[in-house]
Amino acid sequence: VWPREIEEVISSHPAVAEVGVIGVPDQMRGEVVKAFVVLRPGHSATPSELKFFCRDRLVHYKVPAKYELVTELPKTQVGKVLRRILRQAEDNTEEVELVAAGPDAP
């Protein structure tokens, strides 16, 4: 799965200003697609709306399983999305969730 292809589809949604896509671990599938989405000022869209939008335009295995609405994306000086920073943030979030759940959590 090429992130750019998925990003182009999501970017074509009228409410989307920018998007960055990464693969994240999934217990059932090994890895799934996650989209970090910045909305245009004055526009709104829910993760469910974005998922339905993608379902009409991508084959099922390319449709992101997870969506996170963010205010900005980390970028290089030339404006390219830094996917490694998104992955690091995702890894840190998972660690925080595991600690918050406690050692006895399933």
C-alpha positions, -999 to 999 in steps of 0.1 A, spaced: 0 0 0 14 34 -10 6 62 14 6 88 -13 -23 72 -32 -44 71 0 -34 107 9 -44 119 -26 -79 104 -22 -84 118 13 -71 152 1 -98 154 -25 -125 156 2 -137 192 2 -132 196 40 -96 183 40 -66 207 39 -38 181 45 -33 145 54 -6 121 64 -9 83 63 10 57 82 7 20 90 0 12 127 0 -22 145 -32 -41 147 -38 -73 167 -60 -89 141 -45 -78 108 -8 -71 118 -10 -36 105 -37 -12 93 -37 23 77 -42 54 99 -48 88 85 -39 121 103 -62 147 89 -61 185 90 -94 201 81 -99 234 62 -109 263 84 -147 266 86 -152 230 74 -161 199 93 -159 162 88 -160 132 111 -138 101 109 -169 82 98 -176 106 69 -140 103 58 -141 65 60 -172 64 38 -156 89 14 -126 66 10 -147 34 7 -162 48 -26 -127 56 -40 -103 29 -27 -102 -9 -26 -111 -21 9 -76 -29 21 -64 6 14 -92 24 33 -78 37 66 -91 18 96 -83 48 119 -85 85 115 -72 113 138 -82 149 133 -52 171 141 -45 209 138 -12 205 120 11 179 105 49 177 111 67 186 79 102 191 64 114 225 54 101 218 18 66 209 31 68 171 30 49 153 58 73 136 83 57 102 86 84 90 110 73 117 135 37 106 131 48 70 138 68 81 168 38 100 182 16 69 176 41 46 193 42 70 223 4 71 224 2 33 225 28 32 254 8 58 273 -24 39 268 -8 6 280 6 23 311 -28 40 318 -45 6 315 -22 -9 341 -2 -41 341 -32 -64 346 -52 -50 316 -59 -74 287 
